[in-house]
Amino acid sequence: MKSGDRFDAVITDLGMPYVDGRKVAARIRQLRGQVPIIMLTGWGHRLIATDDQPEHVDRVLSKPPKMAELRAR
């Protein structure tokens, strides 16, 4: 990907080495405004059940995601 390239969506994880997925989502939102952000996480079921979706994230999916869920989002 070259600087300035556009993309249709961003898929990130919640917990990653050296960076938190919430920070990734905030930065993507700052740079790309309305691009959809999907967060994959092993905590997905809990986040969904407690309506605890992280700020700047459009959808939360549990790991491992089902292809149909990913396509629907």
DARA-V556807 format. One record per pair of residues at least 12 apart in sequence whose ideal C-beta (glycine too) atoms are under 6 Angstrom apart, sorted by sequence separation. I is the first residue (numbers start at 1). J is the second residue. D is the distance in whole Angstrom. If there is no record, write none. Layout:
((I,J,D) (I,J,D))
This chain:
((12,24,5) (25,37,5) (48,60,6) (47,60,5) (59,73,5) (44,60,5) (44,61,6) (45,62,5) (10,28,5) (21,39,6) (39,57,5) (44,62,3) (37,57,5) (37,58,5) (38,59,5) (39,60,5) (40,61,5) (42,63,5) (36,58,5) (40,63,5) (10,35,6) (14,39,6) (40,65,6) (9,36,5) (10,37,5) (11,38,5) (12,39,6) (13,40,5) (14,41,4) (29,56,4) (26,56,5) (25,56,4) (22,54,5) (25,57,5) (38,73,5))
